Amino acid sequence: MRFTKMHGIGNDYVYVDCFQEEVADPAAAAIKVSDRHFGIGSDGLILIKPSSVADCQMDMYNLDGSRGAMCGNGVRCVGKYVYDHGIVSSDKTSITVETLSGIKYLKLNVENGKVKTVTVDMGQPKTTSEIRETLTAEGKNYEFTGVSMGNPHAVLFLEGNNLNHLAAGPLLSSRIKRAGGLGDAILDTLNLESIGPRFEFHKRFPDRTNTEFIAVRDETHLQMRVWERGSGETLACGTGACASAVAAVLNGYAEKDKNITVSLLGGQLVIFWDSKTDHVFMTGEAEEVFQGEIKL
């Protein structure tokens, strides 16, 4: 199987051009290629397929083989791939991508014939909880705001009970330290391998959930770490950054119609919640790392 390794601010996936390739068992392939010791190494597998309703289709699988509805960092890389590799015309800088959470509209920023950054219309957010809903896990009460961006998110701000109960864990792994260690001392010492599953597998979330841990710097700047369902901690999550910006507005930390910078372990995304359309727009980089072949 021929593949291309790409990442959006450190959220890395193995991409397969299914205009040329066929993957018989994508769930099993995702598990194999994602292994960072015995495979290629990634947060999952994304298949780029023909579509009858858009320029292409994105079919996403997490590293545990489960299927995902949407990936914000992944869809930016899909946009870069189809432009850079000639699947769409070189004069077409606005494209559509079919996903399980609907058609996404992408604006491509091209420099020297290659896509550098992509702005994605992520659609309308949907609240899935009360604002600051209380959740009890392991005998402790936490407050979260639930937001769906086509996939579920539980956003926790580091304040009050959340801050008191999220005890400092061991030092970050070398993988995270190499990524630059963004975040203040509180975020840096969160032991997400212990904390993350408390929320992902909580009975409150029958389909599991992604969980964002947020430190508010000011009304236009959030810092974030994320535990993704099916993948564990990743360096970035595009839908999570969107959900966190929406939750920040709902909780009074930020405002609509203003750029909100979300700093993640792998880099930064800019989120804009437009009050006229109620759509959330995400802007960030997309990069191709290498191409290769793997025997499945």
C-alpha positions as CSV (number, residue, x, y, z in Angstrom):
1,M,0.0,0.0,0.0
2,R,1.4,3.4,-1.0
3,F,0.9,6.1,1.6
4,T,1.7,9.7,2.5
5,K,2.5,10.8,6.0
6,M,1.1,14.2,6.9
7,H,0.4,16.3,10.0
8,G,-1.5,19.3,11.1
9,I,0.5,20.9,13.9
10,G,1.7,17.5,15.1
11,N,-1.6,15.6,14.8
12,D,-0.2,13.1,12.3
13,Y,-2.0,10.6,10.1
14,V,-1.2,8.1,7.4
15,Y,-3.0,9.2,4.2
16,V,-3.9,6.8,1.4
17,D,-4.9,8.1,-2.1
18,C,-7.9,5.9,-2.8
19,F,-8.2,7.4,-6.2
20,Q,-5.3,5.1,-6.9
21,E,-5.3,2.5,-4.0
22,E,-7.8,0.2,-2.4
23,V,-7.8,-0.7,1.3
24,A,-9.8,-3.8,2.0
25,D,-9.8,-3.6,5.8
26,P,-9.2,0.0,6.9
27,A,-9.8,-0.6,10.6
28,A,-7.1,-3.3,10.7
29,A,-4.8,-1.2,8.5
30,A,-5.2,1.7,10.9
31,I,-4.1,-0.3,13.8
32,K,-1.0,-1.6,11.9
33,V,0.2,1.6,10.4
34,S,-0.4,3.7,13.5
35,D,2.0,1.6,15.7
36,R,5.0,3.8,16.4
37,H,7.3,0.9,16.9
38,F,6.1,-1.8,14.4
39,G,4.3,0.4,11.9
40,I,4.7,3.8,10.4
41,G,3.6,5.7,13.5
42,S,0.5,8.0,13.5
43,D,-2.6,9.0,15.3
44,G,-4.6,7.1,12.8
45,L,-5.4,6.4,9.1
46,I,-7.2,8.7,6.6
47,L,-8.4,7.5,3.3
48,I,-8.9,10.1,0.5
49,K,-11.7,8.8,-1.7
50,P,-13.7,9.9,-4.7
51,S,-17.1,11.5,-3.9
52,S,-20.3,12.0,-5.8
53,V,-21.2,15.1,-3.8
54,A,-17.8,16.9,-3.2
55,D,-14.3,17.2,-4.6
56,C,-13.3,14.2,-2.4
57,Q,-14.3,12.2,0.6
58,M,-12.3,11.8,3.9
59,D,-12.7,8.4,5.6
60,M,-11.0,8.5,9.0
61,Y,-9.9,5.8,11.5
62,N,-8.3,6.2,14.9
63,L,-5.2,4.3,15.9
64,D,-7.4,1.7,17.7
65,G,-9.3,1.0,14.5
66,S,-12.4,2.8,15.5
67,R,-14.0,5.1,12.9
68,G,-14.1,8.8,13.4
69,A,-16.7,11.2,12.0
70,M,-14.5,14.2,11.7
71,C,-10.9,15.4,12.2
72,G,-10.1,19.1,11.8
73,N,-6.4,18.7,11.4
74,G,-6.9,15.8,9.1
75,V,-9.3,17.6,6.8
76,R,-6.8,20.4,6.3
77,C,-4.2,17.8,5.2
78,V,-6.7,16.3,2.8
79,G,-7.2,19.7,1.3
80,K,-3.5,20.1,0.8
81,Y,-3.1,16.6,-0.6
82,V,-5.8,16.9,-3.3
83,Y,-4.4,20.3,-4.4
84,D,-0.7,19.5,-4.3
85,H,-1.2,16.1,-6.0
86,G,-3.4,17.4,-8.8
87,I,-6.7,15.7,-7.8
88,V,-8.3,19.2,-8.0
89,S,-7.3,21.9,-10.5
90,S,-4.4,24.2,-9.6
91,D,-6.8,27.2,-10.1
92,K,-9.3,25.8,-7.6
93,T,-8.5,27.2,-4.1
94,S,-12.0,26.6,-2.6
95,I,-12.9,23.0,-2.4
96,T,-15.4,20.6,-0.6
97,V,-14.7,17.5,1.4
98,E,-17.3,14.9,2.2
99,T,-17.1,13.6,5.8
100,L,-19.3,11.5,8.1
101,S,-20.3,14.8,9.8
102,G,-21.3,16.5,6.5
103,I,-19.6,18.4,3.7
104,K,-16.8,20.7,4.8
105,Y,-15.8,23.8,2.8
106,L,-12.1,24.6,2.6
107,K,-10.2,27.7,1.5
108,L,-6.7,26.9,0.5
109,N,-3.9,29.4,1.0
110,V,-1.3,28.6,-1.7
111,E,2.4,29.6,-1.6
112,N,4.8,28.7,-4.4
113,G,2.4,26.2,-5.9
114,K,1.8,24.3,-2.6
115,V,-0.9,24.7,0.1
116,K,0.5,26.3,3.2
117,T,-2.5,26.9,5.4
118,V,-6.2,26.0,5.2
119,T,-9.3,27.6,6.5
120,V,-12.1,25.2,7.2
121,D,-15.8,26.0,7.7
122,M,-16.5,23.6,10.5
123,G,-20.2,24.3,10.5
124,Q,-22.5,25.1,13.4
125,P,-21.5,23.9,16.9
126,K,-24.0,22.0,19.0
127,T,-24.1,22.1,22.8
128,T,-24.5,18.7,24.3
129,S,-24.7,19.6,28.0
130,E,-25.5,22.4,30.3
131,I,-22.9,25.1,30.6
132,R,-20.6,23.9,33.4
133,E,-22.5,20.7,33.9
134,T,-21.3,18.7,36.9
135,L,-19.8,15.2,36.3
136,T,-18.7,12.9,39.1
137,A,-15.8,10.6,38.4
138,E,-13.9,8.6,41.0
139,G,-15.8,10.4,43.8
140,K,-14.8,13.9,42.6
141,N,-17.0,16.5,41.0
142,Y,-15.8,18.2,37.8
143,E,-17.4,20.9,35.6
144,F,-17.5,20.5,31.9
145,T,-19.2,22.1,28.9
146,G,-20.2,19.6,26.1
147,V,-19.9,20.7,22.5
148,S,-20.2,18.7,19.3
149,M,-18.3,19.7,16.2
150,G,-19.5,16.6,14.4
151,N,-17.9,14.6,17.1
152,P,-18.3,14.9,20.9
153,H,-16.1,17.0,23.2
154,A,-16.1,17.7,27.0
155,V,-14.3,20.9,27.7
156,L,-12.8,21.5,31.2
157,F,-11.4,24.8,32.2
158,L,-8.7,24.7,34.8
159,E,-10.5,26.6,37.6
160,G,-12.4,25.8,40.8
161,N,-13.0,22.1,41.5
162,N,-11.4,21.1,38.2
163,L,-8.2,22.7,39.3
164,N,-8.3,21.2,42.7
165,H,-9.0,17.7,41.5
166,L,-6.6,17.5,38.6
167,A,-3.6,16.6,40.6
168,A,-0.1,17.0,39.1
169,G,1.2,13.9,37.5
170,P,4.7,12.9,36.4
171,L,6.8,14.8,33.9
172,L,5.6,14.9,30.3
173,S,6.8,12.1,28.0
174,S,9.8,12.8,25.8
175,R,7.3,12.9,22.8
176,I,5.6,15.9,24.4
177,K,8.7,17.6,25.5
178,R,10.1,17.4,22.0
179,A,7.0,19.2,20.7
180,G,7.9,22.3,22.7
181,G,6.0,21.8,26.0
182,L,3.4,24.6,25.3
183,G,1.2,25.4,28.3
184,D,1.7,26.6,31.8
185,A,3.0,24.5,34.7
186,I,-0.5,23.2,35.5
187,L,-1.2,21.9,32.0
188,D,2.3,20.5,31.7
189,T,2.0,18.4,34.8
190,L,-1.5,16.9,34.1
191,N,-1.2,13.1,33.9
192,L,-3.6,12.7,31.0
193,E,-2.9,8.9,30.7
194,S,-4.6,8.6,34.1
195,I,-7.1,11.5,33.8
196,G,-8.2,11.1,30.2
197,P,-9.9,7.7,30.5
198,R,-12.0,8.9,33.4
199,F,-13.9,11.1,31.0
200,E,-13.6,9.1,27.7
201,F,-15.2,6.0,29.2
202,H,-17.6,7.7,31.7
203,K,-21.2,6.5,31.5
204,R,-22.3,10.0,30.8
205,F,-20.8,9.6,27.3
206,P,-22.2,6.4,25.8
207,D,-20.3,6.9,22.6
208,R,-17.1,8.0,24.5
209,T,-15.8,11.6,24.3
210,N,-12.8,13.7,23.5
211,T,-11.7,15.8,26.5
212,E,-10.0,19.2,26.4
213,F,-8.2,20.7,29.4
214,I,-8.0,24.5,29.0
215,A,-6.1,27.3,30.6
216,V,-7.5,30.8,29.7
217,R,-4.7,33.3,29.0
218,D,-7.0,36.1,27.9
219,E,-10.1,36.7,25.9
220,T,-8.4,35.8,22.6
221,H,-5.9,33.1,23.7
222,L,-6.5,29.6,25.1
223,Q,-3.9,26.9,25.9
224,M,-5.0,23.3,25.6
225,R,-4.2,19.7,26.0
226,V,-6.5,17.0,24.7
227,W,-7.3,13.4,25.3
228,E,-8.9,12.0,22.1
229,R,-11.2,9.0,22.2
230,G,-9.6,6.1,20.5
231,S,-6.1,7.7,20.3
232,G,-5.2,9.0,23.8
233,E,-3.2,12.3,24.1
234,T,-2.4,13.9,20.8
235,L,-0.3,17.0,20.0
236,A,-3.4,18.7,18.5
237,C,-7.1,18.3,17.8
238,G,-8.8,20.7,15.4
239,T,-12.3,19.9,16.3
240,G,-11.3,20.1,20.0
241,A,-9.8,23.5,19.5
242,C,-13.1,24.6,17.9
243,A,-15.1,23.1,20.7
244,S,-12.9,24.8,23.3
245,A,-13.3,28.2,21.6
246,V,-17.1,27.7,21.5
247,A,-17.1,26.7,25.2
248,A,-14.9,29.7,26.1
249,V,-17.5,32.0,24.5
250,L,-20.4,30.2,26.2
251,N,-18.6,30.5,29.6
252,G,-17.9,34.2,29.1
253,Y,-14.2,33.9,28.6
254,A,-14.2,35.0,25.0
255,E,-16.5,36.6,22.3
256,K,-17.9,35.7,19.0
257,D,-16.6,37.5,15.9
258,K,-13.0,37.6,17.2
259,N,-10.1,35.5,16.4
260,I,-9.3,33.1,19.2
261,T,-5.8,31.6,19.2
262,V,-5.6,28.1,20.7
263,S,-2.1,27.0,21.6
264,L,-1.7,23.2,21.6
265,L,1.3,21.0,22.2
266,G,2.0,20.9,18.4
267,G,1.4,24.5,17.5
268,Q,-1.4,27.0,17.1
269,L,-4.8,27.2,15.5
270,V,-7.0,30.3,15.0
271,I,-10.7,29.9,15.6
272,F,-13.4,32.3,14.6
273,W,-17.1,31.9,15.6
274,D,-19.2,33.9,13.2
275,S,-22.4,35.3,14.7
276,K,-24.1,35.9,11.4
277,T,-23.9,32.3,10.1
278,D,-23.3,30.6,13.5
279,H,-20.5,28.7,11.8
280,V,-17.0,28.1,13.3
281,F,-14.0,28.7,11.1
282,M,-10.6,27.1,11.8
283,T,-7.3,28.1,10.2
284,G,-4.0,26.2,10.5
285,E,-1.1,24.7,8.7
286,A,-0.9,21.4,6.9
287,E,2.4,19.6,6.1
288,E,3.5,16.6,4.1
289,V,6.3,14.7,5.8
290,F,7.2,11.7,3.5
291,Q,5.8,9.1,1.1
292,G,6.4,5.4,1.2
293,E,5.0,1.8,0.9
294,I,4.0,-0.7,3.6
295,K,3.1,-4.4,3.3
296,L,-0.3,-5.1,5.0
